[in-house]
């Protein structure tokens, strides 16, 4: 019982930090206006780690590599901590499990990133129907647009209703089912 509770707490804390780092990366990549309360919150929550890492890992091609690296590191630490809590024999396995844990962290990061993209699309769709003039509407519109734009080229609105969020959610779910799950199984096979 204590092990499950500790694993839940560790996973939740690291995933929340990873979500903040991913949102900071995604918002800068999608050019979200940072003059709103939500973006300012993300900046303030992540500044403690992103600013020092930026001295070592600069931005390149308009991407915030420091935030993306911290997103991956948070997921790696979460994977390592949860396996340690569950009693994984790190001392017996040694450094041979490092590639497996790196792959498992990559699969976990991809899974979390794709779930967040699903969230961006869902929130954007709901906001466009319920409160299109909300201060958060432009933020989530900008964050969901890179996912929706490729589908909007091929799928016209039907009766004034944009069906691209539905198609995008199906495609993201398929990515979660096939490649990400396969990567996760491969990683688990390497560490066990």
C-alpha positions in Angstrom: 0.0 0.0 0.0 2.8 2.4 0.9 4.6 1.5 -2.3 1.6 2.3 -4.5 1.0 5.6 -2.7 4.7 6.6 -3.0 4.8 5.6 -6.7 1.6 7.7 -7.3 3.0 10.8 -5.6 6.4 10.5 -7.4 4.7 10.0 -10.8 2.3 12.8 -10.2 5.0 15.3 -9.1 7.4 14.5 -12.0 4.6 14.4 -14.6 3.3 17.8 -13.5 6.8 19.3 -13.8 7.2 17.6 -17.2 3.8 19.0 -18.3 4.9 22.5 -17.4 8.2 22.1 -19.3 6.4 20.7 -22.4 3.9 23.5 -22.3 6.7 26.0 -22.2 8.4 24.4 -25.2 5.1 24.0 -27.1 4.0 27.6 -26.4 7.2 29.0 -27.7 7.2 26.7 -30.7 3.6 27.7 -31.6 4.3 31.4 -30.9 1.6 31.7 -28.2 1.4 35.3 -27.0 3.0 35.4 -23.6 1.0 38.4 -22.4 -1.7 36.3 -20.7 -2.0 34.9 -17.2 -1.7 31.2 -18.3 1.5 31.7 -20.2 2.9 33.8 -17.3 2.1 31.1 -14.9 4.0 28.5 -17.0 7.0 30.8 -17.3 7.1 31.4 -13.6 6.7 27.8 -12.7 9.5 26.7 -15.0 12.0 29.6 -14.9 13.9 28.1 -11.9 15.1 25.3 -14.1 14.9 26.6 -17.7 17.1 29.7 -17.2 20.2 27.9 -15.8 19.9 25.1 -18.5 19.6 27.7 -21.2 23.2 28.8 -20.4 24.3 25.4 -21.4 21.7 24.4 -24.0 20.8 27.4 -26.2 17.8 27.6 -28.4 18.2 26.6 -32.0 15.9 26.9 -35.1 13.4 28.8 -33.0 13.0 25.9 -30.5 13.5 26.0 -26.8 15.7 23.0 -26.4 16.3 23.7 -22.7 12.6 23.2 -21.9 12.4 20.1 -24.1 15.5 18.6 -22.4 14.0 19.3 -19.0 10.8 17.6 -20.1 12.7 14.5 -21.0 14.9 14.6 -17.8 11.7 14.9 -15.6 10.3 11.8 -17.3 13.6 10.0 -16.9 13.7 10.8 -13.2 10.1 9.7 -12.9 10.8 6.4 -14.6 13.9 5.8 -12.4 12.2 6.8 -9.2 9.1 4.7 -9.8 11.3 1.6 -10.6 13.4 2.2 -7.5 10.2 2.4 -5.4 9.0 -0.8 -6.9 12.3 -2.5 -5.9 14.1 -2.7 -9.3 17.5 -4.3 -8.7 19.7 -1.4 -10.0 22.8 -2.7 -8.2 22.6 -6.1 -9.7 21.8 -5.0 -13.3 24.4 -2.2 -13.4 24.8 0.1 -16.3 23.5 -2.4 -18.8 19.9 -1.2 -18.2 20.7 2.5 -19.0 19.7 2.2 -22.7 16.4 0.5 -21.6 15.6 3.2 -19.1 16.4 6.0 -21.7 14.1 4.3 -24.1 11.4 3.9 -21.4 11.7 7.6 -20.5 11.4 8.5 -24.2 8.3 6.4 -24.5 6.9 8.0 -21.4 7.7 11.5 -22.6 6.1 10.7 -26.0 3.0 9.4 -24.3 2.7 12.4 -22.0 3.3 14.8 -24.9 0.7 13.2 -27.0 -1.8 13.2 -24.1 -1.1 16.9 -23.7 -1.7 17.5 -27.4 -5.0 15.7 -27.1 -5.8 18.1 -24.2 -4.9 21.1 -26.3 -7.2 20.0 -29.1 -10.1 19.2 -26.8 -9.8 22.4 -24.8 -9.6 24.4 -28.1 -12.6 22.7 -29.5 -14.7 23.2 -26.3 -13.6 26.9 -26.0 -14.5 27.5 -29.6 -18.1 26.3 -28.9 -18.7 27.5 -25.4 -16.7 30.7 -24.9 -14.9 31.7 -28.1 -14.0 35.1 -26.6 -12.4 33.8 -23.5 -8.9 35.1 -22.8 -7.6 31.6 -23.0 -9.1 30.9 -26.5 -6.2 32.4 -28.5 -3.7 30.5 -26.3 -5.3 27.1 -27.0 -6.1 28.0 -30.6 -2.4 28.6 -31.2 -1.4 25.5 -29.3 -3.8 23.2 -31.2 -3.4 24.8 -34.7 -0.2 22.9 -35.7 -2.1 19.6 -35.1 -5.3 20.7 -36.8 -3.8 22.6 -39.7 -2.7 19.6 -41.8 -6.2 18.1 -41.5 -8.0 21.4 -42.2 -6.4 21.4 -45.7 -8.2 18.2 -46.6 -11.4 18.2 -44.5 -13.8 21.1 -45.0 -16.3 22.1 -42.4 -19.5 20.2 -42.6 -22.5 22.4 -42.0 -20.3 25.0 -40.3 -18.8 22.4 -37.9 -15.1 21.7 -38.0 -14.5 18.0 -37.8 -10.7 18.2 -37.8 -10.4 17.9 -34.0 -12.1 14.6 -34.1 -9.8 13.3 -36.9 -6.8 14.7 -35.1 -7.7 12.9 -31.9 -8.2 9.6 -33.7 -4.7 9.9 -35.4 -3.0 10.8 -32.1 -4.7 7.8 -30.4 -3.4 5.6 -33.2 0.1 6.9 -32.6 -0.3 6.2 -28.9 -1.4 2.6 -29.6 1.1 1.6 -32.2 4.6 3.2 -32.2 4.6 4.5 -28.6 3.4 1.2 -27.1 5.9 -0.7 -29.3 8.7 1.5 -28.0 7.6 1.0 -24.4 7.5 -2.8 -24.9 11.0 -2.7 -26.4 12.3 -0.7 -23.5 10.7 -2.9 -20.9 12.3 -5.9 -22.6 15.7 -4.3 -22.3 15.5 -3.6 -18.6 13.9 -6.9 -17.5 
